[in-house]
Structures are given as structure tokens and as C-alpha cells.
Amino acid sequence: MRTALTVFAKEVIDNFRDRRTLASALIMGPLFGPMLFAFVINLSIERSLDDIDRSLQVPVIGQQHAPNLVRYLNSHNIDVAVGPETRDAAMQAVTAGEHDVIVIIPENFGEQLGEAIPARVELISDQANTQAERDARRVRTALHSYSQEIATMRLVARGVSPQVLRPFNVDEVDVSTPSGRSAILLGMMSYFFIFALLMGGMYLAIDTTAGERERGSLEPLLSLPVTRDQLMVGKIAATCLFMAVSLLLSLCSFYVALNFMPLEQLGMTPNFGPRVVVAAFLVLSPFILLGASLMTLVASFTKSYKEAQTWLSVVLVAPTLPILIVSILTLRPQLEFMFVPSLSQHLILVDMIKNEPINALHVAISAGSTLAIGALLTWICARLYRREGLLG
């Protein structure tokens, strides 16, 4: 045990002198996720709120044929502007990106309304453009509201209650909580936590295997009076330490970043206080051993530093695949999912963010299965280091 601790201390000290390892473990891994997440979420929220508040300028062809409609649009924060002279010119302007939305009112619009014939209004937009589609949705909503008002006035003029158009009303009851709604956006945080965790130990795992083989320092190390099992345990333990530090920094960075996100404006209250940060660290901790042993195992088969980097980049992506699949399918936590590393941690973290009761059995199975796989991979690494062809 003391020998393994000596190897552990040696690897930690050596890699604290390596700027690349420190940058990966203490800066790149922990801070990249929170900074990217905060930037994207803040940008999305600001654009959503701006779309609601900002005045939208829309060119309208044939304004003189529907003055009441034009006044209605202006009263709903849609500024009517002069549009192109012809329909073809309008199509070209939208295609070229000069305008996002153009409304065309035909000459017979007023006549058709007077005769109670469904009038036709044309809305030209590029639905492949996200911003144009949002603007078109605002205009479309305003036009539908104006149409409903005309229909209501026609019924009242004929002595018919507008209620006949609505045989029944649907009352929606939302049982979600502000914390539950926040999970829609924050559920993807587990991806960044696992990414930070793996990034924290990636360069150390490479350096203690392919790096030492490439520098020629592995052979003198193996000649020391240390069993190869102890050597491997010390190397993996050092990798685990860097991964744990990276994970803790990532959790703390997200905690700070969430305080600068205006989620309350969307009716969301993230449940990610200090207690959840500690609980999330404990839930993700079993994955540290699995990640460290997996990266060490993969790097042990490579012949050079660059080759190890290439293969470990795949390892960084692999644990996120189950999370992406579950996110797309919107599956709820089930007992069998708890046997899948990364996926089980993700599902438990989502429940934490939602402030829902945590199933103790799920946590136990998640931790046990992840630690078991990590221990198995560590044993395989130790067996691998007993090979005579290790130096080649």
C-alpha cells in the first residue's frame, strides 16, 4: 500500500509541473462547460424576451386595401412599412434576406370581407431562417387574432353569441414546479460534468502510459522494486485525484454561473444550491474510477502521445451517447437504466435539479454497478502491465 502511495505522489507531483495537464484539469475541463452553457442560455433567454418586447417592422403590400388591418397590426407592436411594388419583388427580397417577412393584401380584400367571403392574405417568409420564422409566427398570430375579432363582430351583428363558436373550454392545469421546469434547460449539465471529469484526467492518463513509453522512462520505472499492480494502482489513483478536482471545480463553476442566468424570467428556479453540489459530486464520484481506468486502459494500447490523444477523444464522447439518447426519447428513470454508467448518474442528477425525491435503490445500483465496472477495468489494466511486451 505504501508503495502505491509513493507512485501516486510521484505522478501527482510530476503532473503538477506539467502546464498542459494543469490547464486541462483546472481550467479547460471545469470552466469550458459553465462558460459555454451560461453564454448559450443567456443568449437564448435574451433573444426570447427581445422577441416579445421589440417592435417588429413588416413591409405590407396593398396597405390601402385594408386600413383597419394595418391599424390593428400597428397596435400590436408590428410597425407596418412600405413593401416592394410586386409579389415577385417581395419574393426576391425575402429570398435575398432583405426582409424576414412580407405581407401581401390583395385588391379585393375589402370586397370579400364585405360579402362575408373568406378573404386571402399572403404571408411570405423564409422558414429555413430561424429568426424569420419567429417573426412570421408573430405576424401570423396577429392576423389570426384580427380574423377572430371580425368573426366575433359578425356574429354579434346578427344577434348570435360568439360563444356558439366555442362549445367547450379547455382548462390546462400545469403540475410542474419552477425547479421541474428548469430541468428542461439544466438537464444537459450532466454532460458537461462528465466531460469536465474526463478532461481532468485525460492528459495524466496519457502521460503515465503512452507518454512514458514514448520518453523511454517506463522501462526504468518497471525495474524498480515495485510490483506492477502497485504501479498501476498508483497511476490510476493519481488520475482519479485530478478528475475529482476537475469535477468539483466544474460543479462550483456551474453553481456560480447559474446565479447570473435570468431563469426566473422564464418561470424557472434551478435547484442547484450547495447541498445539491455536494450530492452531485457524490453521485458522480463512482464514475471517476471508471473513467480513469478506461482512459488508462485505452492509452496503454497506444504507441505514442498523439495516438493516445486520438483514441481518448473517442472516450470523451462515448459516455455522453446514452445521455443524448435518453434526452431525445425523454425516458423516465427506470431500475434497469441504473446499471448503465453515465446514464444512471444523468437521470439521478435530473431528479435532483427537479427537486424530486431520490430513489435510494437507484443511487445504490448506480454507484455499485459503476464502481464494479471501474474495478474490473482497473484489474484489466493491472493484468496488461504484467505483459512482457508492454515496453514495445
ABEGO torsion letter per residue (X at the ends): XAAAAAAAAAAAAAAAABAAAAAAAAAAAAAAAAAAAAAAAAAAAAAAAAAAABBBBBBBBGAAABAAAAAAAAAAGBBBBBBBABAAAAAAAAAAGABABBBBBBAAAAAAAAAGBBBBBBBBBBAABAAAAAAAAAAAAAAAAAAAAAAAAAAAAAGBBAAAABABBBBBBBABBAAAAAAAAAAAAAAAAAAAAAAAAAAAAAAABAAAAAAGAAAAAAABBBBAAAAAAAAAAAAAAAAAAAAAAAAAAAAAAAAABBAAAAGBBBBBBAAAAAAAAAAAAAAAAAAAAAAAAAAAABABAAAAAAAAAAAAAAAAAAAAAAAAAGBBBBAAAAABBGAAAAAAAAAAAAGBBBBAAAAAAAAAAAAAAAAAAAAAAAAAAABAAAAX
